[in-house]
Each structure stands twice: as structure tokens, then as C-alpha cells.
Amino acid sequence: MSVLALWVPGMTSYPPAVPLDSALLQAMANGIRVWYASFSSVDWLHDAIKDSMRLLRLRRRHSVRGRVLNNLDRFVGWLIVTLVGALTACVAWLIIRSESWLFDLKEGYCSDGWWKARRFCCPFMDEDRSALVGVAEDDQCPAWLPWMEALGPAWEIGNRWIGLERWSGEYIAYTVMACLLSLLSCLLTIYLTKSTTFVTSKDSGLYSATFDKAGSTPQLDGLPSKHLSRTGEGHLDVMPRKVMYFASGSGIPEIKTILSGFVIHGYLGGRVLFTKSLGLALSVGSGLSLGKEGPFVHIACCVGNIISRFFQKYETNEGRRREILSAASAAGVAVAFGAPIGGVLFSLEEVSYYFPPKVMWRSFFCAMIAAVTLKFLDPFGTGKLVLFKVTYDKDWHYLELPVFALLGVFGGVYGAYFSKLNYRWSKHIRNKTWLKTHPAAEVLLVTLLTAGTCFLNRYTRMGGPELVYNLFAECSSEKGHEGLCVREREEVNAVLSAIGVTLLVKGALTIITFGIKVPAGIFIPTLGVGACFGRIVGLALQTLQAQRPDLPVFGFCKQGEDCIIPGVYAMVGAAATLSGVTRTTVSLAVIMFELTDSLTYTLPVSLAVLVAKTIADRIEPKGIYDLVIDLNNLPYLDAKRQYIWGALMVTDVTNRKVDVIRTVQDNTVKSLRDKLISAVNAGNGDSGFPILAHAEDGEKMIGYIGANELEHALSIVAENPDASCHFHHTTSHDLLNLSISSLYNTPLPQDLYDLSIYMDQAPLTVAAHAPLELVQQLFVKLGAKYVVVVNDDGTYQGVIDRKTWLQFLHRLEEKE
């Protein structure tokens, strides 16, 4: 029986030794890992091994205190998801209230309280009318003052406002306010969340943007300067990374990448949470063709990341922390659509990479807590979680199925071509013209174009949720829904023309809006376009049925009954269009069921979603989120895609040029530093170095050390650049099962030049003649960070790291 003495930095003495089996000591041969550097990959296997050792130590404590600690360890995960759900709902409530007030502020203010949105300023007499957002033109609301009335007496010349017609003054005020709101949102995003401004304590030494500044720690004096303009041996010459604005966009592509095992420091931090929340309220309030529902996923993940950092179990284990982020993603969708079940399925289908049953249960609990909390806060004052929640009283008929399939065709075609056009606009215009260096100017131009094209049309001028609600709604004698409930032929033609213009304007504006440097989602604009098309189809069928009730296709209609509900077609069309854009299926269908509080239209929605997904995949294989991942060059390994390997083998992918460390050589601090710098200059800062020992039949690999671990180890001993470092194969060490961020100023009971404690002595290996599908499964199913390729006799041949594999898959996709 072996004995392992556990030592934690900061302890002045060793705790009692814990006896462990020799097999467990072998399991700990994975080596120490330091904090992951930004833009590096997570070692899922190491994190799993580390967590298993933590559980082993915890479960072996059978005292009363040990039992208490065990129960607390089981409880802490549930505590975190409870806090995440509740706080996500609180943040969502603040954003919804702020966005509503800012959106109405473009047209006027409430004299009873300037902080009130119009729906809270104008009292309604009954619940049905309170469900309508805003006030129709013929409704009287004395407390609400348009800007022209508030400024009229001082600026009127005759019956005109400073010599202009009233509508011209309203248009100017509307446009100025919209530009101010969008510009402020853009400036906050650019100056507060630029990726180059995020340098955390986890980015140490070589990769720190402030490494070469005065006042650096003496321990780092032997390491190189990071002046990018200086080249040559011993100096970094790294190509600068693409600048990202962490608060811009929806955040879902980046969340997918993070959950797949990629580290982006700062992306889920407090600064981004604040900027994303405030910027989202400003950008949506400006009236741009974007939504707030998608960014709620990013905001919820920020909340989950911040809360989990207070608990060591998740703070020191990136793999476990991603379980919390998956649950937070479900909570984000739950507060966006009032659909907790749909949120869990969305996290499973679209966002999460690792989703075991335990994570599903906690995600459901987190989503339920978020939905219940938001229901209690009542952000709209209607008792509803979302504005466009509707119900339908009538059932559908099988003769309507071809029409529902037609809506699916439209959704698939629109979704595919929208994704193509948005991708090409972003790649060839936004990123290759002067707009790339002037993001604020682009936001202003898009805002001016949006205000100019949307102001005069009552439907394009509406907020996104308001438009979707009125298009979804079922007509009745009490509610007119902004003039959408019409019967006369002349009125129908006018409404169809207005909705058609809205469809074209919203569709075109969303193409150029999605991707500008403000927080922006794609859900609501897409739902609006699909709902417009569905409402057009529904109104056309309703008019045709009223004029020709004797047609066989309307044989299921009873005389004098409204058997055609245009709102149903709008709802089905919206679901199909969103499926065509995002390629979600099951989760989207469930979200629509939860929105309508009914399973009556299960088959129509499912049919339209499946048709849309099928057609969109045929036209453009990737959805909008995957195209954004490609556009931003994010290292996302798609586990759902299948590849045709042909005659390719592992040897065709193996990187044989990777630098190695040989134990027979004198490996000084300076020589290892130069190897590290050479790897970073070559773009391999996320990989590492095989450690080879001489054997009779060739070089045998005794371990593998990551670049991040080597950088950390060298930063400790950098004051002696000529000192020799050594590696050796070992089976136990006091620190093998720990994950630490720094060894500075800590009395360590070992040789600092013995770097064996950082060495992975049991890396994944694969034979040179193995099929490529095996390597794919090692990266996808096991979450490997690197795979070592060996010959039949076990001698070292090369390495395949995650970056090399992703580049190979990208070339394979281009050939296909």
C-alpha cells in the first residue's frame, strides 16, 4: 500500500497521509495542470481524473464532519443552479423594463412618471386590452405626451412645428433618439468589451499583454519580451489574434465554442454581463431589427460563471464548470420565451457539448427557477412571461396540412438564403471595407436606414415582440390587433400590402443588422418575418373562404363559422422560419407549444419545422450560428457532423515537425524557453512537447508537457536561465492530483527544476495505421486535447493536437 501526502499551497504543515492503492497512483500520472490560458483548449480527461480524485478523498471521510462535507458537496451544485436561475430572471426583468421604456422614449414620455413605459403609463379597463402592447392610434392616454406635444407650444409656428409638418418633427425626434441609443450601445460594447483589454491573473508570463511593462516580477526576468515588432531567437513574433467585442451579437456561437472545451477569459465575466445587459436594452430600444432573446443565453451563462467561481469545486475545474453553463443556457431560454422545457431541449440540441443525465436534471431545475422567478416579478404587468404568448380555441383540419408544409418550404428557403447573405455581407463587406475599422459608423448608418424605412409603416415601426404578438393573435370582436382583423376586400388588400412591405423590410434589415457591434439576437426578427408570411397566407385563405365557401378545400368549414385562423398560420410560419435560420427542431417545436399553452397544433408545427430544416440543409448545410463560428474562426469541433475519410490514415494528419524535449540533452531554462517561444511563434501555443527518452529500439516517449504548464514552470525558475531542468518517469508525487494557478512565494517541498510533476505520463496514444474515425471519436467523445501517434513497436512518431485536427477537418470540408 502506497501513501500519498496531500499538500495545498499556503499550508504550513502536511495533513495526515492518506493511503491509496497503487492503481490510483497510476491514475494520477496525468500531471499537474495550471490555469488554462485564454484561447486554449480544455483537457477534459485531466479534469475528469482530477474530479474523481477529489471525490475519492471526500468519500473516504466517514466521520461526522466528513458526512457533512459529503452532503454539502452534493448540495452545492443545486445551490448554484438555484442562484443562477433566480438571478438570471432578475437581470431579465431589469432588461425588459429598461428596454420597454427606452423603446417608447423615442416617441414621448409619461407625464405621471418619466420612468414609466407607455404600457404602464396608460391604464386599461380590462385584461383583454391590457394584453395589447402599447396603445392604438384611436386610444386616448392623456398621461402619455408625444414629443411634439411636449415641445409644441415653444416651437410652433402657426400650426407647424418650427415650420415643419407634425409628422416631420416626430420623425426627426424618433430618428435622433434611435441614433443616440444605438450609438451609446455600440460605444459601450467597443470600449468596455474589446478582447485585447481582458488580461486576467490566469494569463501569466509569456501570454500576458502587460508582461513587458515595467515593474514585472523578478521571477520573470529570464523570460522574453513580448514586443511583437521584435523578431529573432528568444523573442516572440506572434500574429495578433482577431479582435473580438465580447458583448456584441447574440453570444450563442461563442457559448457553443466555450462549452465544447475552449477558454476565452473575460467572455463570461462581470464587465461583459454589465455591458451586455445595458447595451442590449439600448440596442433593442433603438428600434433596430434585432431581438433580446438570444443574448439572454449569454447573460445567463455570465451569471452562471460568476456564481460558480465562488465555489472551489467548479472554480478549479473547467469541465465541471461547463455543467453549470449548460444549465444556465436553459435558464436563458426559459426567461426569453417562458419555456423551461424548451430551454432544456435548446441547451441539449443547440448549445451544449457534454450533457449527461445529471446535467439535464439540473438544467430543468434551473430553468424552472428562472421561469417561476420571472413570473413572480411580472415584467410586463400582464401576468405573462412573454408578450407574444397566445392561445387558440379552434382545431386544425387535415386539408390544411399542405399549407403548413408550404410554410415550411418558405421557412427553409428563407433561412438558408438569409444565412448565406448575412455570411457574405459580414465576410466581404463588413470585414473587408472601411466598415471594419469604423464599427460605430456602421451602427449609425444601419440605424438611420432602419428609422427611415420603418417610421411610416405601423407594423415595421412596432417593437418585435409586439409585432409577433399581433400577428399570432386570434381575432375576436373585442380586439382589433392593430388593424389586422379585417373582412372587407379593400381593407384586406391594404393590410396584405402593409404586411408584405413589413416582411421585405424586416428581412432585408436583419441581414445587414445581425453582426453589427451591439448586443443583438436573431430570434425575434426571424419570428417576425415568418409570422408576416404566415399571416399573409392566412388572410388570403380566409378571404378566399369567405368569397368561395363552396370550394372542396373548404369542405370542413361549417356555414357561418370562421374556420380559418390567420394567427395559426403566422405561428406555424414563424416556427418554420426560425428553424430554417437556426436549424433547431425539437426544442423549437416545444417552445412553440409552451408559448401557445396547447398541444393542439403539435403536428402542424412539427411538420413545418421538419420541412424547413430539410430544405434549408439542402441549400446551405450550416445554420447561422455555425456560419458565425466559421466567420470568427472559432475552434469549434462539431460532434454532429460525419466525415468521409476515404483512404486517409492517421499518418496523413500526424504533425512530425512538432518540437520535442529529449532527456539525453541538457535542457536548460533558456533552451526550454526558446523551444516554447518557437512553438508560440508557430501558432502552437495551445499544444505542447513530447518528452522522449533514448531506448535500444528507438526513442520512446515517457510523457508530454503542455505549453501552458511549461511556461508556468519556467516563470518560476526564470532567474537562473542556465540552470538545467530534468524530466523523469515517476508513479507518485505530492502534487500530482492538484490543479494550481501559481507556485510563487510558496515553500515547495520539491526540486523546482524537476518538471516531471507537470508531465502527463499517460497520454492518449494511437497507432499510426489506425483509422481516422478513431481519432475523431477520441476528440469528440473523450474530449482529448492531444493524441500521440506511435509506431507498431511503441516508438514515437508524432502528435495530433486539437488545432491540427480542426485544420485538417476544415480542409476536408472544403474538398467535399
N, C-alpha and C positions, 0 to 999 in steps of 0.2 A: 504494500500500500504506500503510495507516494503522498507527500504532504505539500500543499500549496499555501504559502503565506501571502495573504492579501494586503497590499499596501495602497493607500489612497493619498494623493498629494495633499499636503497640509497636516498629515498625522505625524505626531512626534514619536510614536512607537507602533510596533506591529500588534495587530489583534491576534487572538489565539489562532493557531494554524488549523486549517480545515482539511481533513483527509479527503482525498479524491482518488478515484480509480485511475489507473494508467490510461484507460481508454478516453477518459475525459481530458486528461492532459494532452493526448494526441489531438483531441477536438479543438483544443485551444491553440494549436500550432498555426492558426490563421494570422497571428501577429497583431501588434498594436496599430490602431488607426487614429490619426489626429483628425482635427476638424476638416471637413471637406472644404476645399477651396471653391470659390464661386466659379460657375460654369464648368463644374466637374461632375462626374457620374457617381451615383451611389453604389457601394458594394453591398448588394442585397444579401449575399451569402454571409459576409462578415457580420453584418448587423443581426442576422438571424442567429448566428452562432453566439454572438455576444449576449443577445437577449436570453438565449437558452441557458447560458452560464449564470446570468443574473437570477433567473427563475430557480436554478438548481440551488444556489446559495440561499435563496429566500425560502424555498420549500423545505430545506433541511433543518430549518429552525422550528423546533417543536415546543419551545417554551411558550408561556402566555404572551410574552412580548412578540415572539415570533408569529404566533397565530394572529395577533392584532395587525402586525405588519403585512402578513399574507392577505388578510381581508382588505386592508387599505389598498394594497397593490391591485386587487381585483376591482375595488370600488373606484379608483382614481380615473379609469377610462370613462366610466359612466358619469362621473362628476364633470369631466371635461366636456363631453358631448352635450350635457345639460346646459353648462355655461355657454357653450358655443351657440346652441340653438336659441337661448334666451337673448344673448347679446346681439346675435345676427338680426333677430326680429326688432330689437330696439334701434339698431342702426338703420334698418329698412324703414322703420316708422319715421325717423328723422329725415331720411332722404325723400320719402313720399310726400311728407308735409312740406318740406322745403321746395321740392320740385313743383308741386301744385301752386304754391304761392308765387314762385318765380315765373311760371308759365303765364299766369293771369296778370302778372305785373306788367307785361308788355302792352296790355290794353287799358289798364286802370288800377285803382286801388279801392279798398274798403274804407269808407268813412267811419264806420263803427270800430275799426281797429286795423291799422295799416298792415299788421302781420297776418291777417286772415285771407285765405284764398277765397275765390268767388263762391265756391260751393258752401263754405262756412259763413260767408257774409250774407248770402241771400237765403232767408228762411223759406221753407217749403211746407205746404199744408198737409201732404200725405206722403206715405212711404214710396208709392209708385213713382211719384215725380222726383223724389229725392234720389232715386236710383239713376236718374239722368245726370250726367256730368255737365256742370256749367249751367248757363241759362239761355234759353232760346231767345230769338230777337223780339218776340212779342211778350216775353215775360217781363214783369216790372220788378225791379230791385232798386229801390231808392237809395239803399246804403252803398251800392256799388257805383263809383264815379269813374267814367272813362276819362282819359287824359284830356280830351278836348273840352269836356265839361268842367274839369277842374281848372284848366288854364284859360278857358274860353273868355271870361269877362275881361281879362287883362290883355288879351292878344287879338280879340275880334276886331275886324274892320268891316263894318256893315254886318252882313250875315256870313262873312267868311272869316276863317282863322288866319290872321296875318296875310290876308289876300288870297288864301288858298281855299279850295273846297274842303268840306269837313273830312271826307274820306281821305284826301291827300294828307291832311295833318295826322290822321290816325295811322296812315301807312308809314309816315316818317317816324312817328313815335314808336311804332311796332318794330320797324327795321333797326332803329338806333338801339333800342333795348335788347333786341335779339343779338346784335353785333357785340354789345358790351358783355352780355352773359357768356356768349361762346368764346370771346377773346379772353375773358378772365379765366374760364375753364382751361383754355389752351395754355395760357401763361403759367397757371398753377401746375399743369401737367409737365411742361417743359422744364421749368426751373426747380421743381421740387422732386421730380422722379426720374431725372436723367440717370441712366445706368452708370455713368462714369463718376457720379457723386456718391455711390454706395461703396464704402470701404469699411468692412466690419473687422472686429477683432479676430474673426475666423480667417481672414485673408492676411496671412502672415508673410514676413520676409520677402521672398522673391516676387510674389504676385501683388504686393501692396502698392497702391498708387502713390503712397507717401514714403516709400522705402528710402528713396534717395534724398529726402529732405533733411535739413539739419536737425540735430537732436535725436538721431536714431539711437537705439540701444547699443551699448558696447558689444553685446554678444553677436551683433550682426555685422561688425566691421569688416569681416573677411569676405562677406558676400558681395556680389557685383552690384553696380549701379543700374538703375532701370531707365536711363536716358535712351529713348527709342532711337535717337539720332546717332548714337554711338554704336559702332559695329566693331567686329573683331573678336578674337578669342577672349573669353571671360566677360563679355558684355552681352546684355540682352538686345535682341533685334527683332522684337515681336511685332507682328502685324496687329494694329489696334482692332479690337473687336467692334462689331457693328453697334452703334449707339442705339439703345432702346429707351423708350419712355414708359416706365412701368405702369403708370396709371392710364395709359391710352388704350383704346379698344375695349373689347369685352373681357379679355383676360383668359378666356376659356382655352385657346390654343396653348398658352404658356402654362396654365394649370395642368393640362394634359401632359405636357412635357415634364413638368416637375413631378407629377405623380408617377410617371414612367421611370423615374430614378435620376433626374437631373437637378442640380443645385444651382439656384440663382439667388444669391444673397441679396436681401433687401426687397425682393419682389413681393413678399408676404409680410412686410414689416409695418410698423405703426405709421411711418410717414406716408407710405403708399395707401394705407387704409384711410387716413385723413384726406389725402388729396383725391383719391378715387371717389370717396363719398361726397365731398363738397363739389368736386368737378363734375360728377355725374348729375347732381341736382342742377348745376348751372347749364350744362350742355343740353339736358333734356328740357329744361325751362326755356332755353333759347328757341325752341321750335324746330331744331334740326331733325332730319329724318333718321332718327335713331331711338333706341329704347334703353330702359334701365334694367331690364330683367336679366340679361346675360351677365352684366357686371356684378350682379348680386352674388354670383358664384365666386368671383374673385374676392369680393368683400368678405363673404363668409369664410373663405379659406384664410384670409388675413386674420380674421378673428380667431380661427382655429389654431393657426400657427402661433399667434401671440400668447394665447392661453396655454398651449401645450409647453411653451418654453418655461413656464413656472414649475413644471414637474420634471424631475431628472429622468424619469423613465422614458419620456418622449423627447426631452431636450437633447440627450446624448445618443439618440438612436433615430437616424433619418428614416429607416424603414418603418419603425413603429409610428413615427410622426405622420407618415403618409396615410395611415389608417384614420387618423383624426381628420386629415384634409379631405379624405373621401366622404366622411360623414358630414363635414362642413359643406361640401359641394351639394349634397342632398338638401341641407337646410337652406342654401341659397336659392335653389329652385322652388322649394316649398314656400318661401316668402314671396317669390316672384309671381307664382301662379296660384298660390293657395292649394298646392297639390303635393302633400307629403309623400304619398306613394309614388307619384310620378317623379318626384325628386330623387327618391332612392333608385328607381329604374334609370333615370337620366345619369346619375353618378355611375351606375354599373355599365350602362350601354355606351356612354359617350366620353366620360371623363376619366374614370379610374382605370388603373393598370393592374392592381392587385386587390381583389375583392372577395376574401373568404367569407364564410357564413357569419362569423363573428362581426366583421365589419358591416355586413348588410343589416344585422340586427341593431347595431349601434347607430348606423345611418338612419334607419327608420325612426329610432327613438329621438335622435337629434332633429330630424325633420318635423316630427310631431310636436316637440317642444317649441320649435320655431313657429309653426303654424298656430299653435294654441296661444303663444305669447302675442303674436301679431293680431290674432282675433280679439284678444283682450284689449290691446291698445287701440283697435278700431281706427286705422289711419285715414279712412275716407268718410267716417261718420255715418256709414250706411250699414254697418254690421258685416260687410263683406271683406274678404281678404284681397280681392282684386276688383277692379272696376268693371271688367267685361265678363263677369260671371252671369250666366243666363240660364233659363230653364225653358223647356219646350213641352207643350201639352199634347201634341199630336204625334202619331207614329208615322213611319215611312212605309212605302209600298215597293214591292219588288220591281215594278216597272220604272222606278226611279234609279235603280242601280246603274244603268248605262250612263245616266247623267252624272252620278257620283264618280264613275270611272273616268268620264270626260274631265271632271275637275282634277282627278289625279294626274291625267295627262298634262293638263296645264301646269300643275304644280311641279311635275318633273321637268318639263321643258323650261319653265321659268327658273327653277332652282339651278339647273345645270348651266344655263346661259348667264344667269346672274353671277354665279361663282366664276365662270370664265372671264366675264367682262370686268368684274371687280379685281380679279387677279391681274389681268393685263393692264388695267388702269393703274394699279398700285406699282406694278413692276416697270412699266415703260414710261409712264407719265409722272407719277408721284415720286419715284425713286431715281429717275434719270433726267429730270429737268430742274429748273430753279426752285421748284416746289420742295425739293428735298432739303434744301438749306433754309427755306423760309416757311416753316410749318404754320406759323401764326398767320401769315398772309393767305395761305391756303384755306385756313379756317374762316377767315373774314370773307373771302370770295365765295366759299360754299354757303355761308350764312346769308350773304347778300342775294345770291341766286335763289336760295330757299325762300327767303322773305318775299322776293319779287314774284315768284311763281305761285306761292301758296296763299298770299294775303287775300286775294279777291274771290277765291273759291271756299265756300264754307266748310267743305269736307277736307280739303288739304290744309286748311287753317286750324282744324281741330287738333287736339293732342292725340297721340297714337292710341292710348287706351280708350279714350272717348270715341274715336272713330270706330275702333274694333267693336266696342260695345253696341253702338247704334247699328252697325252692320249685322251683328249677330242677333240682335233682339227680334223677338216675335211681336208683330203689330197687334195692337188692341185699340179699342175705342177711347181709352184714357190716355194713351201715349202715342205721340206722332213721330218720335225718334228723329228729330232734325229734318223733317220733311221726307223721310224715306218710305213712309207708309202712304202710298198714293194709289189711286184707282183709275182716274181719268187718263185717256190715252195721251193727251198733251202733257199732262204732269209726269206721266211715266217716261216719256221721251226726254223731258228736261232732266229728270233725275238720273236716267241712264247716261245721258251726256255728261253730267257733273261727276258721276261715279267713274265713268270711263276716263275723264281727264285726271281724276284723282289717282287712278291706277297707273297711268302713264307717268304722271309727275312723281309720285312716290317711288315707283320702280326706278326711274332714272336718277332721282336724287340719292337714293340709297346706294346706288352703285358707286357714286363719287364721294359719298359721305362716310361710308364704312371704311375705316382706316386712317381718317384724319386724327391729329394728335389731341383728341379729347376722349374722355371715357364714353364709350358708345357700345350699345348692344344691337343685335340684328333681329331679335325675336319679334318685337312689336312692328317694325316696318314691314317685315315679311308677312306677318299675320294680316296686316292691313291690306297689302297687295292681293293676297289670296282671298280675303274677305270681300274686296271690291269685285273681283271677278265672279266669285260665287254669288254675290248679291245681284250682279247683272244677269247671270243665268237664271236665278230665282225669280227676279222681276219679269224677265222675258217669258218664262214659263207660266207665271201667274197671269200675265196679261193675255197670253195665248189661250189659257184655260178659260178665262172669263169671256173671251170672244168666240172661241170654238170649243164649247164644253162637250160637243158630240164626237170629238176625235177619239179613236180607240185608245190612244195612250193615256187619256184621262178617264178611262172607264172605272177606275177605282174611286173617283170623286162622287160624292153624293150631291144631289141638287141643292144649291144654295149654301154649300159648305166651302170654306176656304181650305182646300186640301193641299195647296202649295204654300210652303212657308219659306220665303226667300232667306230668312235668317239661318235656316238649317244649311242651305247651300253655301252661304257665306262661311259658316263654321267649318264645314267639310272642306271647302276650298282653302281656307286659312291653314288647316292642318296639313293638307296636301302640299301647299307651297312651302311651309316651314320644313316639312320632311324633305322636299327637293333641295332645299338650301343646306340644311344641316345633316341630312341623311339619318336622322333619328327615326325610329319606327315604334317600337313597343312603348317606350317611355312617353313619346309624344301622344300616342293614342290614349294612354291612361291619363295624361294631363288634360286632354280634351274631355274625357269622361268626368273627371273631377271638377272641371270648370262648369259643366252643364248639370251636375248633380244627377246624372241619369245614365243608364246603360242602354237606353232605347236605341241610340244611334251608334252602337258598337260596330255593327257590320259596315254601314256606310263610311264611317271614319277609317276603319281598318282597311277597307278596300281602296279608298282614295290614297291613303298613306303608302300602301304596298305598291300601287301602280306608280305613284310619284317617285318612290325610291328606285324602282326597277328602271324606269325611263331615264331618270337622272344619272344613274350609274352607267347606263349605256352611252350617254352623251359625254359625261365628264365623270371619270371614276372617283374623284375625290370631292368631298364636300368643302364648304367654305372654311371650316376650321383647319382641315388638313392642308388646304392651299395656303392659308396664312402661316402654318408651320413651315411649309416649303419656302415661302417668300422670306421669312425671317431666319431661315437656315437653322432652325431649332433641331437639336439631336433627338428626335422622337423615333423610337423603334416601334413600328406598327405591328402589334401582335396578331391582328386580324387578317393581314394580307398574306396570300400564298404566292410563292415564287416558283418558277420553273428553272431548275438548276442546270438541266441538260447534262453535259459531260464534265462540268466543272467539279473540281475536288478541293479539298482543304488547302492543298499546296498552291492553288491558284490565288488564294487570298492571303496566305501567310506573309507577314512582314518579316523578312530576313535581315533587313537593314537596321533594325532596332539596336540601339547601343546596349551592351551588356557589361556586367561587372564580373571580373574574374578574380577568384580568391587567390590565385597564384601571383597576382600582381600586387604592387604596393599601391593601395588605394588611399591616397591622402585626401584630406579635406578639400584641397584645391582641385585635385584631379576629379573627384566626385562632383564638385561644384561645376566644373567645366562640362562634364557629361550632362548634368542637369540643365545647364544653360543651353547646351546644344539641342537637347530634346525640346525645351520650351521654344527655342527659335524655329525648330522644325514643325511646331504646332502640335507637339505631343506632350503638352503639359498635364494632360489628364491620364497619361499612361504610366509606364514605369520601366524598371530594368530587371531583366532576368539575372540571377546570380549563379554563375557557373563554376564548378569545381572540376579539376582535371581527373580523368579516370583512364584506365587502361584501354578501354574501347571507345574513347572519345570524351567529349565534355558532357558532364551530367549536371542538370540543374538542381541546386539544393534549395532554391527559394526565389522569391520575387518581391521586390520592394517598389511601392508606388512612388511616383514623383513627388506627391504631396508629403508623404512620410519622410522621404529623403531630404526634401527641403527643410522640413521641421527639424530633423536630426542635425543637419549641417548648421542651421542657425544657432544651435546651442553651443557647438564647438567651433564656431567660425573664428574665434580669436586666435586659434592655432592652426593656420591653413596648411602647415607642413606636417601635422600630426597624422599618423596612419589610422585608418578605420578598418575594422575587420568584421567579417561575417562567418558564422559557423552554424552548423545544424545542431539544434537543441530540441529537447522534448518538453521543457518546462521553464517558466520564468515568472517572477513575481508579478509582472505587469501584463502578461500575455492576454488576459481576458478583459483588460480595461480599455476604455476609449477616453483619451485625454486631449485637451486643447493646448496645453503648454507645460513644459518642464522647467521653465525659467525660475530661478530663485527658490528651488525646491531641493532639499537634501536627498538626492537619489542614492540608493544603496547598490549601484552598479557602475560599471565602466561606461562612461559617456561615449567612448569611441567604439564600443561594441554595438553595432547597429542591428544585431540579429533580432532584437526584440521588435523591430519594425518589419521584419521579413515574414512574408507569407510562405510557410514551409509546406503547405499542402494546396497549391494552386490547382485549378481545374486543368486537366491535360486532355488532349485529343490526338489520336493517331493521324499521321499525315495522309493516309489513304481513306480517312473517314468521310462519309457523305456530308455535304454541306447542310442538309436538313438537320443533322445532329447539332451542328454549331448554332444554327438558328434557334433550336429549342433550348440550348444552353443559355443563350442570351435572353430569350423571351420568357421561358418557363422558370429558369433558375435565377434570372437577374444577374448573370455573370458580368463582371466589369472587364475581364480579360480571360482569354483561353490560351494556354501554352501548347504549341504543336511539337510533338516528339516523333522520332522515327520508331520503327518496329523494335529496335533494341533499347529504346528508352532514352536515347541521346537527344539533346536539344536541337530543334530546327528553327523555330521562330515563334512569333506571338501574333495573336489576333485580338486587338482590343475593340471596345465598343465603337470608337470613332472609325477605325479601319473597316469594321463590318458595315457601319452605316454608309460609308462612302462606296463600298462595294455594292450594297443593295441599291443605292441611288444610280449607279452606272447600269445595273441590271434593269432597273425600271426604264431608263432611257432607251435601252436596246429593245425592250418589249414594246 
